[in-house]
Amino acid sequence: MKNKTAITEQINALSSPDTIFPSDVQLLILTNLDASSLLQLRGTCIMYHRLVTNDCRDIWKARYDSRWRRGKSRRTRFPEMAIWSRERGWRVHQSPHVSSLIQEGNWFEVYTHRCKLDNTVLPRLMDLNTEISRNNHLWKSFMSDGEDIIDKLSTILAGATSLSDSETKQKCSRVLSGINRYLAYQEWRFVNECCSDTDINIETGAIAVAKFYELDNDRDGLLNERVSQSLDDFSVMLTTHLRQRFGPPSQDEDEPYPIRELLVAMQMFFGESGEGVVPFRGNDRDYYNHQNSLIDQCIERRTGIPIALAVIYVSIVRRAFGLQLDLIGLPGHIVVGVPLRGPRVATEERLFVDPFHGGSIISYADCQAIVERYNITFFHEMVTPLTKRE
């Protein structure tokens, strides 16, 4: 009996004051279990106690990552961006409470918090009045929760066919679009205001703009990854093509291959033949279609306007060799310029590329002719490279 009493005390000690075994349950346990069974029960209680604490953090982290995949993939690529957003009163990235728990590795509490938050989403959707945008506390609460509820909203939207109330689906889609657009807007603002030209790549801003407008194409939060993967694939094709023709690149970081040969090789992506690749084309037939400006749509449709194609062009070359080409903002047209290599290269000898017209290699005089076609007087400053922010 002493052994049973001691075990009972240990069982109670493993429980919180709110969940301590009632006396009638204790009596039932002591009456029906022998000492061996009580020891087994004690071991089970210890196991469950560890499970609901942070002793099993790896288990809870795995459960968290498997349940909230979209939110995980959407965590910002700029760690300091969440702080920057909160300083401006924008809180659509992970809450400070959740972020601190993650930093501490307290995955059980993180999992518990997200479960409780998920349970509030559908009731709030049912009560949401989408016709009221200003001073709408429910709308603000959704925007405030931001990334923390993207997974739950996506799950509700995916299963909306079984919901009898189509209005719920519409509300869910609108809230999800609002969060996605606000996240994209914050990323664009952060890149524009806080990142120097050396901190970002030219395609970073283009991807942020695409996220803002391409809500349906970024439901899974992987638009950035898809664009980056496509550009990486193109760069691998470029390096493979040049290696097959000329062997390994030289040790000259500024010119791994003869620059003209590199520009000719890039015509496999922008030229007429494509050499087994569906080439990019300038869309002069439907020039003002907004999809021509969005980098993900340009890659998918293989067509776009001059600036979008130029961004893709310089991104491929940089990823392949680390070579930074220039964007040249001529009046009415964008071309790519090969950076000057010191005083040994005169301005008139500088090479340029027109990705909108088959990746053709053009000269300084050709740039002058492009400008004069618009009845604009050409100045040398017009071939000055654009900054990444521009």
Backbone torsions as a table, in degrees:
resi	resn	phi	psi	omega
1	MET	NA	-36.5	178.1
2	LYS	-61.7	-39.2	179.8
3	ASN	-63.3	-41.0	179.2
4	LYS	-64.9	-40.5	179.9
5	THR	-64.0	-42.5	-179.8
6	ALA	-64.3	-41.6	-179.6
7	ILE	-66.7	-40.2	178.6
8	THR	-60.7	-41.4	179.1
9	GLU	-63.6	-37.6	179.4
10	GLN	-69.5	-37.9	176.9
11	ILE	-60.6	-46.1	179.6
12	ASN	-64.3	-35.8	-178.9
13	ALA	-66.2	-27.4	179.7
14	LEU	-80.2	-9.7	-179.4
15	SER	-101.4	153.2	175.5
16	SER	-77.5	163.1	179.8
17	PRO	-56.6	-28.3	-178.4
18	ASP	-79.1	-18.1	-174.6
19	THR	-121.8	18.1	-179.3
20	ILE	-62.2	144.0	-177.0
21	PHE	-60.4	128.3	174.1
22	PRO	-61.6	155.5	-176.3
23	SER	-61.7	-36.0	-179.2
24	ASP	-68.8	-31.6	176.9
25	VAL	-70.9	-41.1	177.2
26	GLN	-59.5	-43.8	179.8
27	LEU	-62.0	-41.1	179.1
28	LEU	-63.4	-42.1	179.6
29	ILE	-64.1	-48.8	-176.4
30	LEU	-65.8	-30.0	-177.6
31	THR	-76.5	-34.8	-170.1
32	ASN	-105.6	-8.4	-178.2
33	LEU	-115.9	138.5	175.5
34	ASP	-84.4	179.4	-175.5
35	ALA	-61.2	-39.5	-179.6
36	SER	-63.9	-43.2	179.5
37	SER	-66.5	-36.1	178.3
38	LEU	-65.1	-37.8	176.8
39	LEU	-63.7	-40.9	176.9
40	GLN	-63.5	-40.0	178.4
41	LEU	-63.5	-40.9	178.7
42	ARG	-60.3	-44.4	178.5
43	GLY	-61.6	-39.7	178.5
44	THR	-64.4	-42.7	179.1
45	CYS	-62.6	-40.8	178.3
46	ILE	-62.4	-41.6	-179.3
47	MET	-63.0	-46.2	-179.0
48	TYR	-68.9	-32.7	176.6
49	HIS	-63.2	-42.0	177.4
50	ARG	-65.8	-35.8	-177.2
51	LEU	-66.2	-34.8	-177.9
52	VAL	-94.8	15.8	171.2
53	THR	-121.5	-175.9	-176.1
54	ASN	-84.8	8.7	177.2
55	ASP	-64.2	-26.9	-178.6
56	CYS	-107.9	47.6	-174.0
57	ARG	-60.8	-34.7	-179.1
58	ASP	-64.7	-37.3	178.4
59	ILE	-65.1	-46.0	-177.3
60	TRP	-70.1	-32.8	176.3
61	LYS	-66.4	-41.9	178.5
62	ALA	-64.0	-41.4	177.9
63	ARG	-64.4	-41.0	179.7
64	TYR	-62.3	-48.8	-177.2
65	ASP	-65.3	-33.3	-179.6
66	SER	-76.9	-29.4	-177.3
67	ARG	-85.3	-35.9	-175.8
68	TRP	-117.8	66.0	-174.9
69	ARG	-72.9	-41.7	-176.4
70	ARG	-64.9	-46.0	179.6
71	GLY	-60.6	-36.4	179.5
72	LYS	-65.3	-42.5	-177.5
73	SER	-69.9	-20.8	-176.8
74	ARG	-89.9	-2.7	179.8
75	ARG	-57.2	135.5	-170.9
76	THR	-58.5	147.2	176.8
77	ARG	-77.9	-10.1	179.5
78	PHE	-112.7	102.1	-175.7
79	PRO	-56.6	-33.2	-177.3
80	GLU	-80.2	-5.1	-175.9
81	MET	-68.2	-35.4	180.0
82	ALA	-62.3	-40.7	178.2
83	ILE	-65.1	-44.8	179.6
84	TRP	-58.8	-41.3	-179.0
85	SER	-66.8	-44.0	-177.7
86	ARG	-65.6	-32.8	178.0
87	GLU	-63.7	-22.5	178.7
88	ARG	-100.8	10.1	178.8
89	GLY	78.5	14.8	178.7
90	TRP	-100.6	122.9	-177.6
91	ARG	-133.7	68.1	176.6
92	VAL	-114.6	7.1	168.3
93	HIS	-98.5	176.3	-176.1
94	GLN	-50.2	138.3	-177.3
95	SER	-62.5	152.7	177.8
96	PRO	-56.6	-36.1	-179.6
97	HIS	-63.0	-47.8	-179.8
98	VAL	-66.0	-42.1	-179.8
99	SER	-60.1	-41.7	179.9
100	SER	-67.4	-38.3	177.8
101	LEU	-64.0	-39.6	178.4
102	ILE	-65.1	-42.6	178.5
103	GLN	-62.0	-34.9	178.5
104	GLU	-77.4	-12.8	-177.2
105	GLY	77.4	19.4	-178.2
106	ASN	-88.3	74.3	-171.9
107	TRP	-73.5	-25.4	176.0
108	PHE	-64.4	-45.9	179.1
109	GLU	-66.7	-36.6	177.2
110	VAL	-63.0	-45.7	-179.9
111	TYR	-61.8	-44.8	179.9
112	THR	-62.0	-44.6	179.6
113	HIS	-60.2	-45.5	-177.8
114	ARG	-67.1	-36.7	177.4
115	CYS	-62.4	-45.6	179.5
116	LYS	-63.6	-40.3	179.9
117	LEU	-66.3	-41.3	177.7
118	ASP	-58.5	-37.6	-177.8
119	ASN	-67.7	-17.0	179.8
120	THR	-90.0	-12.9	-170.6
121	VAL	-67.7	-53.2	-177.0
122	LEU	-62.8	-45.0	176.5
123	PRO	-59.0	-38.6	178.3
124	ARG	-67.6	-37.0	176.5
125	LEU	-61.4	-41.2	-179.0
126	MET	-62.4	-33.1	-177.5
127	ASP	-90.5	-8.4	-173.3
128	LEU	-72.1	133.4	173.3
129	ASN	-105.8	103.3	-175.0
130	THR	-74.5	-9.7	179.3
131	GLU	-78.8	-17.7	-179.9
132	ILE	-104.4	112.1	-177.8
133	SER	-100.1	-35.6	-178.2
134	ARG	-90.1	140.9	178.6
135	ASN	55.4	31.3	177.5
136	ASN	-93.2	104.4	-172.4
137	HIS	-67.2	-31.9	178.4
138	LEU	-69.3	-42.3	177.7
139	TRP	-61.4	-42.6	179.0
140	LYS	-64.5	-35.6	179.7
141	SER	-66.3	-37.2	176.8
142	PHE	-65.4	-45.6	179.6
143	MET	-63.6	-35.1	179.8
144	SER	-67.9	-40.3	179.9
145	ASP	-70.1	-32.8	171.1
146	GLY	49.1	-121.4	-175.3
147	GLU	-59.3	-26.9	-176.2
148	ASP	-65.5	-21.4	-176.8
149	ILE	-117.9	6.4	-179.7
150	ILE	-59.6	-42.5	-178.7
151	ASP	-62.1	-44.7	-178.9
152	LYS	-65.8	-42.9	177.6
153	LEU	-61.1	-41.6	179.3
154	SER	-64.7	-37.9	178.5
155	THR	-65.8	-43.5	178.4
156	ILE	-62.3	-42.8	-178.3
157	LEU	-66.0	-39.5	179.8
158	ALA	-66.0	-32.4	-179.6
159	GLY	-97.6	14.8	-173.6
160	ALA	-68.2	-17.1	179.9
161	THR	-65.0	-24.1	179.6
162	SER	-89.1	-4.5	179.5
163	LEU	-87.4	132.4	-179.9
164	SER	-73.5	-25.4	-177.1
165	ASP	-94.5	101.0	-179.9
166	SER	-66.5	-21.7	178.9
167	GLU	-63.4	-34.1	177.9
168	THR	-62.4	-41.7	177.7
169	LYS	-61.8	-43.1	179.9
170	GLN	-64.3	-41.3	178.1
171	LYS	-63.2	-44.9	-178.6
172	CYS	-60.9	-44.9	-179.6
173	SER	-63.3	-39.3	-178.6
174	ARG	-68.7	-42.3	178.7
175	VAL	-64.6	-44.2	-179.5
176	LEU	-62.8	-41.6	177.6
177	SER	-64.2	-39.8	178.8
178	GLY	-61.7	-43.9	179.1
179	ILE	-65.3	-46.0	-179.2
180	ASN	-59.6	-43.5	-177.7
181	ARG	-69.1	-37.7	179.2
182	TYR	-67.7	-38.7	176.0
183	LEU	-62.1	-44.5	-179.6
184	ALA	-64.9	-39.6	179.1
185	TYR	-63.2	-42.1	178.1
186	GLN	-62.8	-42.2	-179.1
187	GLU	-63.8	-42.4	179.3
188	TRP	-63.5	-44.1	178.8
189	ARG	-61.8	-42.7	-178.7
190	PHE	-63.4	-46.0	179.3
191	VAL	-61.2	-41.9	-176.1
192	ASN	-71.1	-35.7	-173.1
193	GLU	-96.4	-29.6	-168.5
194	CYS	-115.4	-16.2	-175.5
195	CYS	-102.5	132.5	175.8
196	SER	-82.3	170.8	-179.8
197	ASP	-61.6	-26.8	-179.6
198	THR	-82.5	-15.2	-176.7
199	ASP	-86.9	-20.6	-172.9
200	ILE	-128.3	161.5	173.2
201	ASN	-98.7	160.3	-173.1
202	ILE	-61.9	-30.3	-177.0
203	GLU	-80.9	-10.8	-177.1
204	THR	-60.7	-48.4	178.9
205	GLY	-66.0	-36.6	179.8
206	ALA	-64.0	-37.3	178.6
207	ILE	-68.6	-40.1	178.8
208	ALA	-62.1	-40.3	177.8
209	VAL	-65.1	-42.0	179.6
210	ALA	-62.7	-38.3	178.5
211	LYS	-61.9	-36.5	-177.5
212	PHE	-67.0	-40.0	-175.1
213	TYR	-95.1	-24.9	-174.7
214	GLU	-101.9	61.9	-176.2
215	LEU	-63.8	-42.2	-178.1
216	ASP	-67.1	-28.9	-179.4
217	ASN	-84.8	-4.1	-179.0
218	ASP	-123.9	30.8	178.7
219	ARG	-60.9	-34.1	-178.2
220	ASP	-89.2	-1.8	178.9
221	GLY	73.4	16.8	-174.6
222	LEU	-111.8	16.7	-179.1
223	LEU	-59.5	-43.1	179.0
224	ASN	-59.1	-44.4	-179.3
225	GLU	-65.8	-38.5	-179.2
226	ARG	-66.8	-44.0	178.6
227	VAL	-63.7	-45.8	-179.7
228	SER	-61.5	-40.9	179.9
229	GLN	-65.1	-40.0	178.4
230	SER	-63.3	-44.5	179.0
231	LEU	-64.6	-37.8	176.4
232	ASP	-63.1	-42.2	180.0
233	ASP	-62.7	-42.1	178.0
234	PHE	-62.4	-41.2	-178.1
235	SER	-65.6	-36.5	177.0
236	VAL	-65.0	-41.5	177.7
237	MET	-61.8	-39.7	179.9
238	LEU	-65.0	-49.1	-179.2
239	THR	-63.6	-38.8	178.2
240	THR	-62.6	-44.1	179.4
241	HIS	-60.8	-45.1	-178.1
242	LEU	-70.9	-36.9	177.5
243	ARG	-63.5	-40.3	-180.0
244	GLN	-65.2	-32.1	-177.6
245	ARG	-89.1	-37.6	-171.2
246	PHE	-124.1	-1.9	-177.5
247	GLY	84.5	-167.4	-177.9
248	PRO	-63.0	153.3	178.5
249	PRO	-68.2	158.8	177.5
250	SER	-75.4	172.9	179.2
251	GLN	-81.7	-3.2	179.7
252	ASP	-77.8	109.3	-177.9
253	GLU	-64.7	-29.1	-179.1
254	ASP	-79.2	-19.5	-178.1
255	GLU	-150.6	76.3	-177.7
256	PRO	-63.0	-30.4	172.6
257	TYR	-134.0	159.3	175.0
258	PRO	-50.9	128.0	-168.3
259	ILE	-59.8	-37.2	179.9
260	ARG	-67.1	-36.6	178.6
261	GLU	-66.8	-36.6	177.7
262	LEU	-64.6	-42.4	-179.9
263	LEU	-67.0	-36.7	176.2
264	VAL	-64.7	-41.6	179.0
265	ALA	-62.2	-34.3	179.2
266	MET	-65.3	-15.1	178.6
267	GLN	-71.1	-11.2	173.1
268	MET	-64.7	-23.0	177.3
269	PHE	-97.2	-21.4	-173.4
270	PHE	-125.9	-5.6	-176.7
271	GLY	-85.6	-167.7	-175.9
272	GLU	-78.3	-43.8	-173.5
273	SER	-77.0	-42.0	-178.3
274	GLY	81.7	-19.7	178.5
275	GLU	46.2	54.0	179.1
276	GLY	86.1	-1.9	179.5
277	VAL	-115.3	138.3	173.7
278	VAL	-70.3	111.7	-172.1
279	PRO	-78.5	158.6	173.7
280	PHE	-78.8	142.9	178.4
281	ARG	-127.8	145.9	170.4
282	GLY	-72.6	130.0	-175.8
283	ASN	-91.8	82.1	179.6
284	ASP	-85.4	-13.9	179.4
285	ARG	-78.8	-36.3	-178.6
286	ASP	-129.5	54.2	-168.3
287	TYR	-58.0	-39.2	-171.4
288	TYR	-91.9	9.0	172.7
289	ASN	-64.4	127.5	-174.4
290	HIS	-61.9	-23.7	179.8
291	GLN	-65.0	-22.3	178.9
292	ASN	-67.6	-16.3	-177.7
293	SER	-97.0	-11.7	-172.9
294	LEU	-98.8	124.3	-170.0
295	ILE	-62.4	-36.8	179.8
296	ASP	-67.9	-38.1	178.8
297	GLN	-71.5	-35.6	176.5
298	CYS	-62.2	-41.7	179.8
299	ILE	-67.9	-40.8	-178.6
300	GLU	-70.9	-40.9	-174.5
301	ARG	-95.5	-10.0	-179.9
302	ARG	59.5	35.0	177.1
303	THR	-153.2	156.1	-178.9
304	GLY	179.7	-173.3	177.7
305	ILE	-93.5	170.4	-173.2
306	PRO	-54.0	-45.1	-174.5
307	ILE	-68.1	-38.4	-179.7
308	ALA	-66.6	-43.2	179.2
309	LEU	-67.5	-35.3	178.2
310	ALA	-65.9	-39.4	177.5
311	VAL	-62.2	-43.0	177.9
312	ILE	-63.0	-42.7	-178.7
313	TYR	-58.5	-54.9	-175.8
314	VAL	-68.3	-28.6	179.6
315	SER	-68.4	-39.4	178.9
316	ILE	-63.8	-47.4	-177.4
317	VAL	-64.4	-42.1	-179.9
318	ARG	-64.5	-42.5	-179.5
319	ARG	-67.1	-29.9	-178.6
320	ALA	-76.5	-43.2	-171.1
321	PHE	-132.6	-0.9	-176.3
322	GLY	74.1	12.8	-177.2
323	LEU	-87.4	123.7	-177.9
324	GLN	-93.6	110.2	172.1
325	LEU	-91.3	162.0	-175.6
326	ASP	-100.7	146.2	167.2
327	LEU	-92.9	127.5	-177.8
328	ILE	-112.7	116.3	-176.8
329	GLY	-93.5	78.6	175.0
330	LEU	-70.1	151.3	175.7
331	PRO	-57.7	117.7	177.9
332	GLY	84.6	-2.8	-177.1
333	HIS	-159.3	151.4	177.3
334	ILE	-118.6	130.9	174.5
335	VAL	-128.1	173.3	178.4
336	VAL	-108.0	136.1	179.6
337	GLY	-116.2	141.9	173.0
338	VAL	-81.5	124.5	-177.6
339	PRO	-57.7	145.6	177.1
340	LEU	-66.6	139.1	-179.0
341	ARG	-105.8	55.1	177.3
342	GLY	85.7	-174.2	-174.6
343	PRO	-68.3	-13.7	-177.5
344	ARG	-71.7	-13.5	180.0
345	VAL	-113.1	113.6	178.8
346	ALA	-74.6	153.4	-179.0
347	THR	-56.6	-40.9	-177.8
348	GLU	-65.9	-19.2	-179.3
349	GLU	-94.1	-3.3	-176.2
350	ARG	-65.8	143.5	-179.8
351	LEU	-97.4	145.1	176.7
352	PHE	-133.0	162.1	178.6
353	VAL	-132.0	142.0	177.2
354	ASP	-112.7	91.1	-178.6
355	PRO	-62.3	-26.5	-178.4
356	PHE	-69.0	-27.1	-179.2
357	HIS	-115.5	63.1	171.9
358	GLY	72.6	15.0	-178.7
359	GLY	68.6	26.9	-177.7
360	SER	-65.8	142.5	178.8
361	ILE	-86.1	124.1	-176.3
362	ILE	-124.5	168.3	-175.6
363	SER	-109.3	177.0	175.2
364	TYR	-59.3	-40.9	179.4
365	ALA	-64.9	-35.2	177.9
366	ASP	-65.4	-39.0	176.9
367	CYS	-61.6	-41.0	178.3
368	GLN	-62.3	-39.6	180.0
369	ALA	-67.7	-36.8	178.1
370	ILE	-60.3	-44.6	-179.0
371	VAL	-66.0	-42.9	-176.4
372	GLU	-69.0	-20.5	175.4
373	ARG	-64.5	-23.4	177.7
374	TYR	-92.6	13.4	-179.1
375	ASN	57.8	39.2	178.7
376	ILE	-116.5	135.9	177.7
377	THR	-70.5	129.5	-177.3
378	PHE	-82.3	136.1	172.7
379	PHE	-124.1	149.7	-178.8
380	HIS	-58.1	-34.0	-177.9
381	GLU	-62.5	-16.0	-178.8
382	MET	-68.2	-16.7	177.2
383	VAL	-100.1	15.2	174.1
384	THR	-70.6	133.1	-177.5
385	PRO	-61.9	142.5	172.7
386	LEU	-74.5	147.2	171.1
387	THR	-77.9	164.9	-179.6
388	LYS	-65.5	-34.0	177.2
389	ARG	-65.9	-37.6	177.8
390	GLU	-64.6	NA	NA
